[in-house]
Amino acid sequence: MSTHESRSGLRPISVGNLSEELPSHGYPLEMVEIVEAANGQHITVRPILPLDAAKFQAFVRNLSDASRSNRFLHNLKELPGQMLQRLTRIDYRTHMALVAEILREGMPVIIAEARYACDPESGSAELAVAVADDWQGLGLAKALIRRLIGHAASAGFGRLTGETWAGNAPVLHLAREAEFSIRPVPGASGVFRLTRNIAPHPDLSQQQALTAAE
Ligand SMILES: CC(C)(COP(=O)(O)OP(=O)(O)OC[C@H]1O[C@@H](n2cnc3c(N)ncnc32)[C@H](O)[C@@H]1OP(=O)(O)O)[C@@H](O)C(=O)NCCC(=O)NCCS
């Protein structure tokens, strides 16, 4: 567990019997985790599911205008139907998304999202993250991104990239801490490009070395 996670109290608990409710085929069950936040609240961290569409739309709608604009780099109030489908129906390999979920009055509510999707042009994985305004500053983004970087490495990606407004201090801080390089995007005033090379997963490099040797 990282220092920040222990500081912010993201203590892994257990998966419990959640696995009984999830599809087994292709779903990375090993990424389902229940953690305890500093305020004692239990948070489920798990890959997104198609049946999360309504909850994910509610999460996006409930972000402040500033957070929504920072996440999507557009002034949208909610996600158009096709985009909602695309963001919740993923293959967990070329497109991976984690959500953090709590129970509010017995109902599950998504409070954070982090994802990467393969950019077919560059072959790198494009990262995006958002945390509900009331839950910001508690280490959630950092915890989700750390998990995504590990998963991207296992999936064989060599690089994670992202884009942010130049004035987005929290994400620039987060990016610097996670060892992303930060550069202005030529021709796109006020937008920064974030890039981080990922060391291949040890098992994968061994496998690739064996394949190359054949
Ligand atoms: C950027 C964002 C995802 C950070 O999420 P978060 O859960 O609050 O971040 P964390 O709590 O994990 O904090 C990570 C680091 O950023 C720092 N940070 C958080 N909020 C900050 C702020 N408002 N100003 C400066 N630094 C900040 C934290 O102190 C922490 O640094 P530390 O480890 O040195 O203490 C969140 O602010 C957000 O959802 N913003 C709107 C969407 C967005 O901007 N997405 C990014 C573009 S895709």
The ligand as an SDF file (V2000), in Angstrom:
LIG
                    3D

 48 50  0  0  0  0  0  0  0  0999 V2000
   -8.0470   15.7860  -10.7720 C   0  0  0  0  0  0  0  0  0  0  0  0
   -8.8620   14.8720   -9.8800 C   0  0  0  0  0  0  0  0  0  0  0  0
   -9.2050   13.6120  -10.6450 C   0  0  0  0  0  0  0  0  0  0  0  0
   -8.0190   14.5150   -8.6330 C   0  0  0  0  0  0  0  0  0  0  0  0
   -8.7730   13.5730   -7.8810 O   0  0  0  0  0  0  0  0  0  0  0  0
   -8.5740   13.4120   -6.3060 P   0  0  0  0  0  0  0  0  0  0  0  0
   -9.1400   12.1150   -5.8860 O   0  0  0  0  0  0  0  0  0  0  0  0
   -9.0530   14.6140   -5.6320 O   0  0  0  0  0  0  0  0  0  0  0  0
   -6.9810   13.3690   -6.2100 O   0  0  0  0  0  0  0  0  0  0  0  0
   -6.1810   12.7010   -5.0270 P   0  0  0  0  0  0  0  0  0  0  0  0
   -6.9120   12.9400   -3.7410 O   0  0  0  0  0  0  0  0  0  0  0  0
   -5.8110   11.3200   -5.3950 O   0  0  0  0  0  0  0  0  0  0  0  0
   -4.9080   13.6310   -4.9890 O   0  0  0  0  0  0  0  0  0  0  0  0
   -3.7770   13.3830   -5.7410 C   0  0  0  0  0  0  0  0  0  0  0  0
   -2.8020   14.5120   -5.5200 C   0  0  0  0  0  0  0  0  0  0  0  0
   -3.3400   15.7400   -6.0420 O   0  0  0  0  0  0  0  0  0  0  0  0
   -3.3830   16.7150   -5.0130 C   0  0  0  0  0  0  0  0  0  0  0  0
   -4.5740   17.5260   -5.1770 N   0  0  0  0  0  0  0  0  0  0  0  0
   -5.8570   17.1250   -5.0900 C   0  0  0  0  0  0  0  0  0  0  0  0
   -6.6830   18.1740   -5.2550 N   0  0  0  0  0  0  0  0  0  0  0  0
   -5.8660   19.2500   -5.4310 C   0  0  0  0  0  0  0  0  0  0  0  0
   -6.1150   20.6340   -5.6550 C   0  0  0  0  0  0  0  0  0  0  0  0
   -7.3690   21.1240   -5.7240 N   0  0  0  0  0  0  0  0  0  0  0  0
   -5.0470   21.4660   -5.8360 N   0  0  0  0  0  0  0  0  0  0  0  0
   -3.7740   20.9820   -5.7890 C   0  0  0  0  0  0  0  0  0  0  0  0
   -3.4770   19.6720   -5.5740 N   0  0  0  0  0  0  0  0  0  0  0  0
   -4.5050   18.8380   -5.3970 C   0  0  0  0  0  0  0  0  0  0  0  0
   -3.4580   15.9370   -3.7260 C   0  0  0  0  0  0  0  0  0  0  0  0
   -2.9690   16.7140   -2.6390 O   0  0  0  0  0  0  0  0  0  0  0  0
   -2.5690   14.7700   -4.0310 C   0  0  0  0  0  0  0  0  0  0  0  0
   -1.2360   15.1330   -3.8850 O   0  0  0  0  0  0  0  0  0  0  0  0
   -0.3460   14.5200   -2.6820 P   0  0  0  0  0  0  0  0  0  0  0  0
   -0.2730   13.0460   -2.9700 O   0  0  0  0  0  0  0  0  0  0  0  0
    0.9560   15.2350   -2.8690 O   0  0  0  0  0  0  0  0  0  0  0  0
   -1.0710   14.8440   -1.4330 O   0  0  0  0  0  0  0  0  0  0  0  0
  -10.1560   15.5780   -9.3720 C   0  0  0  0  0  0  0  0  0  0  0  0
   -9.8130   16.8530   -8.8880 O   0  0  0  0  0  0  0  0  0  0  0  0
  -11.2190   15.7000  -10.4460 C   0  0  0  0  0  0  0  0  0  0  0  0
  -12.0400   14.8180  -10.6240 O   0  0  0  0  0  0  0  0  0  0  0  0
  -11.2120   16.8010  -11.1890 N   0  0  0  0  0  0  0  0  0  0  0  0
  -12.2090   16.9730  -12.2780 C   0  0  0  0  0  0  0  0  0  0  0  0
  -11.9350   16.0860  -13.4810 C   0  0  0  0  0  0  0  0  0  0  0  0
  -10.5320   16.2610  -13.9940 C   0  0  0  0  0  0  0  0  0  0  0  0
   -9.9270   17.3160  -13.9080 O   0  0  0  0  0  0  0  0  0  0  0  0
   -9.9840   15.1940  -14.6010 N   0  0  0  0  0  0  0  0  0  0  0  0
   -8.6620   15.2300  -15.1580 C   0  0  0  0  0  0  0  0  0  0  0  0
   -8.6550   15.3170  -16.6560 C   0  0  0  0  0  0  0  0  0  0  0  0
   -9.0950   13.7910  -17.4070 S   0  0  0  0  0  0  0  0  0  0  0  0
  1  2  1  0
  2  3  1  0
  2  4  1  0
  2 36  1  0
  4  5  1  0
  5  6  1  0
  6  7  2  0
  6  8  1  0
  6  9  1  0
  9 10  1  0
 10 11  2  0
 10 12  1  0
 10 13  1  0
 13 14  1  0
 14 15  1  0
 15 16  1  0
 15 30  1  0
 16 17  1  0
 17 18  1  0
 17 28  1  0
 18 19  1  0
 18 27  1  0
 19 20  2  0
 20 21  1  0
 21 22  1  0
 21 27  2  0
 22 23  1  0
 22 24  2  0
 24 25  1  0
 25 26  2  0
 26 27  1  0
 28 29  1  0
 28 30  1  0
 30 31  1  0
 31 32  1  0
 32 33  2  0
 32 34  1  0
 32 35  1  0
 36 37  1  0
 36 38  1  0
 38 39  2  0
 38 40  1  0
 40 41  1  0
 41 42  1  0
 42 43  1  0
 43 44  2  0
 43 45  1  0
 45 46  1  0
 46 47  1  0
 47 48  1  0
M  END
$$$$
